[in-house]
């Protein structure tokens, strides 16, 4: 009879057994333990053996899950330095004021969240008192990504330390009158406090990883030593459902970002109910993070559980904790001791015996209150262990109770995320639980009072002394007065003014050539941060590889396959290029970190992120809002732009709408340049505005979005005349007239104004010639470099009129006196040029590439969408015919002649 436990030869095909006898002895030993002490004891020994092997450096697959207990044993917990009783009083005041702030605001119907901070209060307080470095600490201090729904607790602490007053708290979520507090962390709304906007869930963890990575980049490149800075990301367990939350875990482990700690508040609840009702979110996250290579610390149970674990001599308690689903744990939180005895302890005879040793009060203490995330000693031990761990990032899975200390009406209730207030009686009960010296008479007319122990109280002095020792207040955002960057040499921009002669140059290549010159600038060249998502060769950037190097913390540990070529693939520890692989989201997170370095680190960096235009705003528009919220500066470059320009790629790659999406973002300055000299002029002005001397009234906290094309065409010289650069920056200038183009028409010929942007201006120029030579129509051609900026200026002019100020929109000024109607055309949907329609005094019409893209030649695609030169001619004739300036029959004749 075959031994079922014997090793079969098929198992050893790829792994020869050098000592089958020894292997058999190990297997027999395991069988013996399982038979004598049970399978749970055998599993326990195997886990401990694997942990030992991992710690000894034995090359084994990592253990992905550990028991549902604290990673750090109670005996190994260090004492918390400082005054734990004092910190408990501070936390109590913060809990009270956070709840009071939201409750008082509820009468205005502005909402707010109470339960999240109630669960996470100790996670923050322990960090503020012992770990989070302020801006005066070494490097740049720490970067704190605060969980968005916990903002009331952060405001409450700022109130306690004197940075906010009662008027601020009373204006929570009421910002219109000034002196208000934004609902969530928002640098644009409260720029002295908040560094990072985090409430768009999933973007915080992704950004935190790339911020930690960018910190290493700055240090390794010698820009600034920020090796002492640590990135802390406070997240919710429900937030981890977002794909962005875990998208870059492998990057963080691969690059050994031990300057990064995730603190996940595992209160087991999301907005509508349990995070993993039938499963265990902590175990799932542990496996996910361990599998990605992170150090995992579980802080699950408070000190009240110590006695229970000591009594668990059979392992029955640990087994039961592993098998009970999260939703049932929440139920225990709300039920009496009898229910818990029956349902939890009654599931196993060994547990039933253990329960006989426990009082009802003990059971309720454990199951209702005692969680690792609610005890400073447990949290302190986890944070200290995280900072001590080297070679990998750390995630702390801290179990808490959502709504902790708010009362039975809140704790672990499915609806507590939507509960915006407590009653007066609930506040009084909370006051008694927290031991706060607030009198019943302080509740005037049923309004809950704010609580403050006094500016010179022991609590406030302690709080401020702790923050002073750690480098100042936190969180805090500070823009260091570093002054404007010197402007690059003029020759880098002027080189494009003469055009390319007979050489065909796409505007994508023109931009890359410009950057190649700018990165050589002695003053500012090293501050450029080129970012690309594995498409550098598509955009012609491979020439930058050997000169700038691709950033890698490992340098180049191999000989590249193209080492003997001029443009070989060069990685370097001080490399300047961030080549992120196939991840637009990761590239955007890189861009955000670099674009806000002027504030985070006091070092202005100039990022440009170049990408397929289709995969920018469409795919990562939420991060572009995050960029604007965080006051980022830099250049986003949508390459291979347009709906008809990228031949053969088809629907998924054809961008006909990114300027529409970009127009929704108030911080985005969107340009669609047609010529190389326009690209140069826009970049030059962007550097001036964002990094140099912004003009009065100009906000430097903007970013530029440029669409550039992969269609190689001769680049003309910049037209002579005054105001060309101004027109390029403002969005519109006359490129030529029929006469300056050398076209002959009869006297008093019908005239039309053709406005084109990007590559569409070339179709307009062809149409200009056809109109003159075949139809006797004179056309002037205008370059509309930015429909969006023209609209923005016009909206500002309208607002000025409402204030009683006389102001004429620039688009109307530019077109003043231009004869005939206006026909606008772009390689985007008509909504793009139609942005300016209402401010154009002439008859206005437009052409665009509306609908889905398709694969074909450029000419065929343009004919399909009706934007090629012949289609422009027919549209122009139709517009003139409606005005009676050409015969109506000319329109039909043109359609037939051109086969439309």
Order of alpha helices (4+ residues) and beta strands (2+ residues): alpha-alpha-alpha-alpha-beta-alpha-alpha-alpha-beta-alpha-alpha-beta-alpha-beta-alpha-alpha-alpha-alpha-alpha-alpha-alpha-beta-alpha-alpha-alpha-beta-alpha-beta-alpha-beta-beta-beta-alpha-alpha-beta-alpha-beta-alpha-beta-alpha-beta-beta-alpha-beta-beta-alpha-beta-alpha-alpha-beta-beta-alpha-alpha-alpha
